[in-house]
Amino acid sequence: MGTTGIIFSMGFALWIDSDADLAWAQGTHEYRPMGTAVISRTDQFRHRDFHQTWRRPGHLENSFVGFFGSLEDLNACLRAQSEWKLHWTPGHLR
């Protein structure tokens, strides 16, 4: 919570492109879209990786991993996972 009593919210959605060995993320910060970022599956996401004009490729509809509350949580998952259980992308993210 900020010093003014306003709750600051962040959230990240993650997709894995197994064929290209890439990780895609979409993020929000304080309810504003941060955009999309793509990195190698063995790398780590940084705030500067996100671009508001980029979009996640449509072919990743069935490659959704999940939601994360912070970049730290997202990156910890990337470091820890060697195999992924992928799901269909939730409707509100399409």
C-alpha positions in Angstrom: 0.0 0.0 0.0 1.3 3.4 -0.9 1.8 6.2 1.7 -1.5 7.9 0.5 -3.5 4.8 1.3 -3.8 3.8 -2.4 -3.2 0.1 -3.1 -0.7 -0.4 -5.9 -1.4 -3.4 -7.9 0.7 -5.4 -10.3 0.0 -8.6 -12.2 1.7 -10.7 -14.9 0.4 -13.4 -17.1 2.9 -15.9 -18.6 2.9 -18.1 -21.7 5.6 -20.5 -22.8 6.4 -21.0 -26.5 8.0 -24.4 -26.2 8.8 -24.6 -30.0 10.8 -21.4 -30.0 12.0 -21.8 -26.4 10.6 -18.3 -25.5 8.6 -16.9 -22.6 5.9 -14.3 -23.2 4.4 -12.1 -20.5 1.8 -9.4 -20.3 1.8 -7.1 -17.3 -0.2 -4.4 -15.6 1.0 -1.8 -13.1 -1.4 0.3 -11.1 -4.3 -1.0 -13.4 -2.5 0.3 -16.5 -1.3 -2.1 -19.1 2.5 -2.4 -19.2 2.3 -4.2 -22.5 4.0 -7.4 -23.5 7.5 -8.8 -23.2 9.3 -11.8 -24.8 12.6 -13.3 -23.6 14.4 -16.6 -23.9 13.0 -19.2 -21.5 16.3 -19.2 -19.6 16.4 -15.4 -19.1 14.7 -13.2 -16.6 12.1 -10.5 -17.2 12.8 -6.9 -16.4 10.5 -3.8 -16.5 12.3 -2.4 -19.5 11.4 -5.6 -21.5 7.7 -4.6 -21.7 6.4 -2.7 -24.7 2.8 -1.4 -24.9 2.7 -1.8 -28.6 3.7 -5.5 -28.6 1.1 -8.3 -28.6 1.4 -11.9 -27.7 1.2 -14.2 -30.8 -2.2 -15.9 -31.3 -0.7 -19.3 -31.6 0.0 -19.3 -27.9 -3.7 -19.7 -26.9 -3.0 -23.1 -25.5 0.3 -22.2 -23.9 -0.8 -20.3 -20.8 1.1 -21.0 -17.6 -0.6 -18.7 -15.0 -0.8 -15.4 -13.2 1.9 -13.9 -11.0 1.8 -11.0 -8.6 5.3 -9.7 -9.3 8.2 -9.9 -11.7 10.1 -11.6 -8.9 7.5 -14.4 -8.6 7.4 -14.7 -12.4 11.2 -15.0 -12.7 11.3 -17.5 -9.8 8.9 -19.7 -11.6 11.0 -19.5 -14.8 14.1 -20.5 -12.9 12.4 -23.4 -11.1 10.4 -25.0 -13.9 12.0 -27.4 -16.4 8.7 -28.7 -17.7 5.4 -26.8 -18.0 1.8 -27.8 -17.6 0.2 -25.4 -20.2 -3.4 -24.4 -20.2 -5.9 -22.5 -22.5 -5.6 -18.7 -22.2 -8.4 -17.3 -20.0 -11.1 -15.4 -21.9 -10.4 -12.0 -20.4 -6.8 -12.1 -21.8 -7.8 -12.8 -25.4 
